[in-house]
Structures are given as structure tokens and as C-alpha cells.
């Protein structure tokens, strides 16, 4: 979104114009409770997803496999959720099948009545094929399932084998897995690495690490009975873990995706990263010289999940049953394995992990088979309830942690500021 | 004149009204309607999908108590001052230099204007590379001078410097061209008279150039105020939706964006938007007063 500047009328209109996104949309939907009953025409099956959300060969194959009604696929760029919400409010051209991103699903669960409960069209028969915790993300508290998982984002420790070896740390994946089992052991290794190689900081960014530790737990900021629990021990533990990396001075302060991160990965000053399976693509594109020297090990203290998306059927679908047949076909273990080969879309069906496409060794990781690390991780991710307001409430914790990182505040002062800000946001959203 | 004659006269201009209507129709649809519905929305709770709920002044009550809003307001004003003052001073200096340059004037004009038409997002990415800690150009320069490198985008003041540098870079050329146009409207005789009277370059600048430019300066100050108080893209791309360390890059428009499109709190976002509107009005009025009064007192 870009704002026009320095023209009197333009400036005036911009204030209003920025709101047009919300406001225009708002009024057209009127004041009704939001269940649109107008069905789409049965002559076409419309499907929306974002670029790279589905494997190309799987998509082509699915379109060929279902000639009647013909699938009309649209790739929607930009802010996907915003465009979907706008379309819902507009009331026309709502797709029959739509992708939903993992980070948006929690905030869409209260809108479950806009989607078909997949259990009413026979999802019970296939839900067992998918990772249980992932299905749970798309399940409402009263048991409706609004989306079938496309993919997941299990985390692992990516590291430079040669940098580890030079510092006297274990370098073989099995030995790394054995020694760096916990955050404490990981930090110890970081201190040792820094002593031998002052430029190589094991923790790329301590504030990123915080999210990893939160994701390893079974509780987040708001409990299932809608109470604020962000001030409790499980969050404080994640906070302290992150702060410990800062006080040990093994925090590289290079957020993933930043220019420093990209350059550091290539030059060995960012010798490790903990990230989801899809981060492999980012690392591969950043690294020019160190290909073949990277390895994968399990995340210290257990895996977490980042990203991963769903396919859902809207209430506007003329033939929900047919739409479900389509997504069931697209997201079968065979097709998920194909999508992984196409575009590194990590399968949400454990059965796919044994397919040849996933069993392939990866030269970038020195011939290691990535699924040997990511597969067990995906199965072991803890189930945590995520409230629709989780992201809003989490924001102050990130903001305040950064002030600790910059040295502007002590950990305790920042913590109490984060808790009080988060509480105010939670209260406004109706959380107790 | 009778009433019917008056009406007749109005209707006889229908062709002119028709010719003017596209602007008014577009303005009503894309300007007036969103504006009015924003005002309505500011008194409601709405998450973007469910039914809207009228909540009276709740959004404003929360806004006044929200520390992030005050932080954003402070950041916005600080960033505005840090970027507008250098921009206008630099632009004026450049304009005077361009005015007296003999060769390649057009080349310079184009060169100065190019930043203004470059994609803002692309430039923000470029600037965040320049200011990056380990491999950035700014730190490379500092290191070569023996000054320790700084964590520009990780420190509250560093973020503000990086953002305002980018705004200055982008808007200097635009304002230079406006000043240049203003300079060319000043009668040559005045300068000749000054020369005859033996005034130096500095004296000429303060006694002739600056007073004559006053209306143009007012224009650029008002435009910079409106633009500066709506800074959004630069911090969003450089330090993200959270506004970076200590939220020091969180401007009011970024705060508005976060409330609407990340927190799905549209009613609250509308209240923030109205506060931006009030802020712009206030600052414009202040500028207007300062510059006009000085002009009259002269």
C-alpha cells in the first residue's frame, strides 16, 4: 500500500483512501451476520491460491482429472487474506475452493460459518492421513473442520559442518543431534564456537529464537477458555532463553531474510539457523560458496512449526461434495510428494515421507536426506491452542524483546512493559 | 427576475455541469464515501467479517490510553522534523546553485528528480542494505575511517536516521525543482539593483531571494507536512510492521495499518486514521499561520 504524498488533495484523499480498503468493503456487506447463502453457478469450480502455494504439476494434473465442472484456478498475489476477506464482504465472485494460510487460520475460525464443515462431506475418512496437530489448527472448538492441510513447516537446525569442525564442535549430524539436545547445550556450543572463531555467532537473531521456543510449547498467549496466559512461566521461559543468548553474547542480531543474514550465510559468519523446512530454499539461494557444507540436525529442545497452509471450501460452493473430491485428490499423499518435488511444499501427510521424491539425498546438504530430520520433526510437533488474537497479543513481546537486544532496557523492565501492553490488547479483544 | 427564469438559467448550463461531473462522481465514490464511512466506522467495532457493532467513543477512549499510539505520534513528529528540515534546506541550496549553474542544468534537474519517481519499496530495500550492520556501505565507510561500526537498524536512533535519510534523499530533488521555478519568477532587475548597491551573495540571498520565495516555501512546507506525517512505506519495508527496536520506526500510519490489516480491528484503525487527519490539519494550520503572519508583518 503506497500513500500519495505532497499534493494537497492527494494528501487529503490519502487519509480517506487508506481506509477505503476497510471502509468501502465494510459498507457493502451491510450489517448482516455474514452467512452468505447465494450459491455459485455449478458450471465452473473456482479455486484460489497464492503464488507457489500448490505444486504446478499437481495443479495441472488435478485440472485434467476433473473435467466436469471445469476447475478454474486463479493465482492471487499480494495480501491473500485481505483479498479473500474483501471478496467475502463483496458477496460476489467468492471462490468455491480457497487456500488459507497457516498464520491466518486462527483468525478465520470464528468465521467458520462461511466455510463448509469438511466433516459433512466425508472428511472423516481421510483426516487420519494428515498430521493431527495440523488438522487441529483448522478445527473449531465445537469440532468443525474448515480446511484440509496443504503443507507444514517443521523446524530443524541448519548448520555449517566445516565451521563447526574448525571450532572443535561435533560436525556429523548424528553427533550434533546427540550433543546439542537442549538450548543450554546449544548455547554452550555457541560460546565455544565464539571463543575459537569470534566472527561466527551461533544464534543468528535471539528475538527470532524466542518464537521458536514459544512454538515448542503446548500453550501460547491465550488459553482455550479465552484467558490471557502470556504472563505465565511458559512464555517467561521462552523470553529468558532468548535473553540468555543475548547475555552470552552469541546473538548475531541478524534477522532472517535481512541483507546481513544472506551475506553471513554465504561467508560463514551466520554458521547456523533454526528454521522451517521451507527456509532451505532461502539458504540455498543466499549461499554461493558453501554449497555441500550445510547439514541438518534436529531443533534443540524439540521441533516447532512455522507456516503451512490449508484448502477450504466456501459456503458459496454449488457442489461442496465435488469440491471436496477435488481437494482430497490434490492433497493425497502421492500428490503431496509430487508437490514437494515441484516446489518444496512440505507434505502434511506422513505417508508421503516414504515416497521416493522425499527420500532423495540433497547435494546441498552433503548428501544428507532432509526428510530424515524433518519427517520425525513434523510428527513430533506439540499441539498448542492458537487464539484468533494470538498474533496481536504476541506483538508487544517481540517489540520489547528487541529493546533488550539493543541494550535500551533491562530484561525485567521490558518484560513487565510487554505483559502490560499485551494485557491491554487482549482485554480490548474480549479476552479475560 | 422570476424564480422560473433563475431555474432556467441554471439548467441552461447543463452541458458544463456534465463536463465537470466525472470529477465529482469519482470524488464521491472514491473520496467522499470512504471518508464518511470511515467516520462511521470509527464509532464501531468490526473485525472485517462479522457484523459491525456500534460502540460509541470506545475506540477513541482506547486510543488515548494506548501507549503505542503516543509512541507512534512522537516518532512521526520526530521523523517529520528530522526529514523535512534537512530536505528543505538542502533543496533551497541546490536550487540556488542550479539557478547560477551555466552548463548541464537540465542534466542536474533530471538527476535530482529521479529519486522521486523511483519505486519506494525497491529503494527501501536498497537503503536497508546500505545501513545493514555487517555488510552495509555506511558501516564499511565508518570502518575505513577507523570509527566502530553501528547497528543502524537495531538501535532506536539508528532507525530514525536511516528512515529520515531515505526521505531526504527522495524529496530533495522534488523540492529543488519547485524552488527553482520560484527563483526564476523573481525579477532580474532586483538582483541587478542589489549588485549595483554592492550587496554580496549572502546579503542578496537573505534580502531578495528568501523573501521573494516565501509563498513557494509555504507551499513546500505544507506539502512536506502532509507527506511527512503520513510516512509509511519506508519504515514498513526497512524495519517491518512492528516498527523495529523499541517501536522507534512505528509511525501513525504504520500503526493504523497494523491495527486494520494485521489485528483486523477496523473500527480502531478508523479512529487512528481520523487522528492522523486531525494531526495533518493542525500542522498545516500552524505552518500557514507562521508563514503568512511573517509575510504580513514585513
Interface residues (C-beta under 8 A of the other chain):
Chain A: X1 X2 X3 X5 X6 X7 X8 X11 X12 X13 X14 X15 X16 X17 X18 X19 X20 X21 X22 X23 X24 X25 X26 X27 X31 X32 X33 X34 X79 X82 X85 X88 X89 X107 X110 X111 X114 X253 X254 X258 X259 X260 X263 X264 X269 X389 X391 X392 X395 X398 X399 X402 X403 X405 X406 X408 X409 X421 X424 X425 X428 X429
Chain B: X30 X31 X33 X34 X35 X37 X38 X41 X46 X47 X48 X49 X50 X51 X52 X62 X65 X66 X67 X68 X120 X121 X128 X129 X132 X133 X134 X135 X136 X151 X153 X154 X155 X156 X171 X174 X222 X223 X224 X226 X227 X230 X232 X233 X242 X243 X244 X245 X246 X247 X253 X256 X257 X258 X260 X261 X262 X263 X264 X265 X266 X268 X269 X270 X273 X276 X277 X280
